[in-house]
Amino acid sequence: MNIGTLLPRHAHYRPDHLALVVGAERLTYHQLNGRVNRLANALLGAGLAKGDKVATVLPNCLELVLMYWAAAKTGIVIVPASPLLQEGGLTTLLADSDTVLVLADGSFRKGLERIRGDLPAIADDRYVLLGVETAPDGFRTYRDFVVGTSDGEPPSVELGDHDVFNIMYSSGTTGAPKGIVHTHYVRAHYCTLFAAAWRMTPESVVLHAGSIVFNGAMLDFMPWMYLGCTYILHGAFDAAVVIAEIESAGVTHVIMVPAQIMAVLNHPEFTPERLASLRMLQNVGAPLMLDYKHRLNRELPGRFYELYGLTEGFVTVLDRDDAIRKAGSVGVPPPFFEMRILDEEGNEVPPGEVGEICGRGPILMAGYYKRPELTDAAIVDGWLHSGDAGYVDEEGFLFLVDRIKDMIISGGVNVYPKDIEEIIVQHPAVTEVSVFGVPDDRWGEVPVAAVIPREGESLDSRQLVEWTNGRVGAKFQRIADAVVWESFPRNVAAKTLKREIRDHYLARRT
């Protein structure tokens, strides 16, 4: 399985079909293939070969898309780095991944100049900058890098199932870096598995408004290229622009994280009619609050899908046809996947009992790059241990409880933040909530809520605490405090950084 064969196939058999829309650029498959070939030949001309690592430090842009598919053709390994990384984190990632060339936005020039001395594996002129007219010593502009290169197919390279396509680094901000290795075999299964799961066709129109440097983006990025349909990429998420794009372009498929879905539904310009062309609106990254699931199923029936998954390689899918009767679930394992719910001793628990979600299937990572001990801890006897708590019902549908590490132990009782969050988000003035545990002398830990108010609404922390504690199902779920935020800290995947919210709260308390 060589995903590098997909683009040339479409360029040959359906060259004039609209492939990609990025800003003002509208490229057919013939045009896209030529642009990818120019970059692929430039990389080979710079002395790179199969297995060499190229890191990108880019926002959503055409060149990032080109790099993914140039890597697929040449066997060069792409290492997508978050453009939100600080210099220290970027240095660590570039060194750990054995990167030999960096393709970066020009805004990172000064930072790269400061860290170059710590990266001896990256030679001069292997720092390529986008969006600049001239480059300082040791750097090259992207235009100079690709100028004069052929738009013909690069020399053929033998690629198969076990060849590495990418290394994606975990989105955590502390601890040893974990580069998650995906092979061509894994990405080929992303192509076929998710194209079928989302009911996509060659005529589909896919909109992606989130960052494509995190793994969730591959859920539609790979099926797009597999089927040869149309992919629209936004530079950054904007709810009003997303609504307008869906309406004007006849978008059929869109994937968003919960914060983005909530922003669309709460936007004053949203109406179900403007999103009528959608055949799929899929939630990824974290479970969507039930209030919003019910609203989607009511206002856009037959379109909502939800995916629970790990970059390391296990997923469940809640299909659109189960979205109402199993509204609280995150679905079931797809074909060729298996799932177990295990207790602390590694025994499988019966339906209804909470345990650790473990799974295996054809998209399991090859491992953590250069971290065999972490790989062995995560994958035991072929089963990926998720670190997430959940249970299955009698029909085998998975219900996600929470991250095990986010669980609060209050007075010896397990308290799951998600249960409390589901209550608080029903408050008429709350648009988003994050519940976390803080130390307490009496109970060990107690829950605290951080909330974002709806536009034009105000929230009183004391009143919110009283409102919440009068509605939770048990005394141990009562929150000790509430704090109001204008916006939550998020990573490049738009996931809420609960740990940063907690740290900020504790710092203020002391």
Rosetta blueprint (number, residue, H / E / L):
1 M L
2 N L
3 I H
4 G H
5 T H
6 L H
7 L H
8 P H
9 R H
10 H H
11 A H
12 H H
13 Y H
14 R L
15 P L
16 D L
17 H L
18 L E
19 A E
20 L E
21 V E
22 V E
23 G L
24 A L
25 E E
26 R E
27 L E
28 T E
29 Y H
30 H H
31 Q H
32 L H
33 N H
34 G H
35 R H
36 V H
37 N H
38 R H
39 L H
40 A H
41 N H
42 A H
43 L H
44 L H
45 G H
46 A L
47 G L
48 L L
49 A L
50 K L
51 G L
52 D L
53 K E
54 V E
55 A E
56 T E
57 V E
58 L L
59 P L
60 N L
61 C L
62 L H
63 E H
64 L H
65 V H
66 L H
67 M H
68 Y H
69 W H
70 A H
71 A H
72 A H
73 K H
74 T H
75 G L
76 I L
77 V E
78 I E
79 V E
80 P E
81 A E
82 S L
83 P L
84 L L
85 L L
86 Q L
87 E H
88 G H
89 G H
90 L H
91 T H
92 T H
93 L H
94 L H
95 A H
96 D H
97 S L
98 D L
99 T E
100 V E
101 L E
102 V E
103 L E
104 A E
105 D E
106 G H
107 S H
108 F H
109 R H
110 K H
111 G H
112 L H
113 E H
114 R H
115 I H
116 R H
117 G H
118 D H
119 L L
120 P L
121 A L
122 I L
123 A L
124 D L
125 D L
126 R L
127 Y E
128 V E
129 L E
130 L E
131 G L
132 V L
133 E L
134 T L
135 A L
136 P L
137 D L
138 G L
139 F E
140 R E
141 T E
142 Y H
143 R H
144 D H
145 F H
146 V H
147 V L
148 G L
149 T L
150 S L
151 D L
152 G L
153 E L
154 P L
155 P L
156 S L
157 V L
158 E L
159 L L
160 G L
161 D L
162 H L
163 D L
164 V E
165 F E
166 N E
167 I E
168 M E
169 Y E
170 S L
171 S L
172 G L
173 T L
174 T L
175 G L
176 A L
177 P L
178 K L
179 G E
180 I E
181 V E
182 H E
183 T E
184 H H
185 Y H
186 V H
187 R H
188 A H
189 H H
190 Y H
191 C H
192 T H
193 L H
194 F H
195 A H
196 A H
197 A H
198 W L
199 R L
200 M L
201 T L
202 P L
203 E L
204 S L
205 V E
206 V E
207 L E
208 H E
209 A L
210 G L
211 S L
212 I L
213 V L
214 F L
215 N H
216 G H
217 A H
218 M H
219 L H
220 D H
221 F H
222 M H
223 P H
224 W H
225 M H
226 Y H
227 L H
228 G L
229 C L
230 T E
231 Y E
232 I E
233 L E
234 H L
235 G L
236 A L
237 F L
238 D L
239 A H
240 A H
241 V H
242 V H
243 I H
244 A H
245 E H
246 I H
247 E H
248 S H
249 A H
250 G L
251 V L
252 T L
253 H E
254 V E
255 I E
256 M E
257 V L
258 P H
259 A H
260 Q H
261 I H
262 M H
263 A H
264 V H
265 L H
266 N H
267 H L
268 P L
269 E L
270 F L
271 T L
272 P H
273 E H
274 R H
275 L H
276 A L
277 S L
278 L L
279 R L
280 M E
281 L E
282 Q E
283 N E
284 V L
285 G L
286 A L
287 P L
288 L L
289 M L
290 L H
291 D H
292 Y H
293 K H
294 H H
295 R H
296 L H
297 N H
298 R H
299 E H
300 L L
301 P L
302 G L
303 R L
304 F E
305 Y E
306 E E
307 L E
308 Y E
309 G E
310 L E
311 T L
312 E L
313 G L
314 F E
315 V E
316 T E
317 V E
318 L E
319 D L
320 R H
321 D H
322 D H
323 A L
324 I L
325 R L
326 K L
327 A L
328 G L
329 S L
330 V L
331 G E
332 V E
333 P L
334 P L
335 P L
336 F L
337 F L
338 E E
339 M E
340 R E
341 I E
342 L E
343 D L
344 E L
345 E L
346 G L
347 N L
348 E E
349 V L
350 P L
351 P L
352 G L
353 E L
354 V L
355 G E
356 E E
357 I E
358 C E
359 G E
360 R E
361 G L
362 P L
363 I L
364 L L
365 M L
366 A L
367 G E
368 Y E
369 Y L
370 K L
371 R L
372 P H
373 E H
374 L H
375 T H
376 D H
377 A H
378 A H
379 I E
380 V E
381 D L
382 G L
383 W E
384 L E
385 H E
386 S E
387 G E
388 D E
389 A E
390 G E
391 Y E
392 V E
393 D L
394 E L
395 E L
396 G L
397 F L
398 L E
399 F E
400 L E
401 V E
402 D E
403 R E
404 I H
405 K H
406 D H
407 M L
408 I E
409 I E
410 S E
411 G L
412 G L
413 V E
414 N E
415 V E
416 Y L
417 P H
418 K H
419 D H
420 I H
421 E H
422 E H
423 I H
424 I H
425 V L
426 Q L
427 H L
428 P L
429 A L
430 V E
431 T E
432 E E
433 V E
434 S E
435 V E
436 F E
437 G E
438 V E
439 P E
440 D E
441 D L
442 R L
443 W L
444 G E
445 E E
446 V E
447 P E
448 V E
449 A E
450 A E
451 V E
452 I E
453 P E
454 R L
455 E L
456 G L
457 E L
458 S L
459 L L
460 D L
461 S H
462 R H
463 Q H
464 L H
465 V H
466 E H
467 W H
468 T H
469 N H
470 G L
471 R L
472 V L
473 G L
474 A L
475 K H
476 F H
477 Q H
478 R L
479 I L
480 A L
481 D E
482 A E
483 V E
484 V E
485 W L
486 E L
487 S L
488 F L
489 P L
490 R E
491 N L
492 V L
493 A L
494 A L
495 K L
496 T E
497 L L
498 K H
499 R H
500 E H
501 I H
502 R H
503 D H
504 H H
505 Y H
506 L H
507 A H
508 R H
509 R H
510 T L
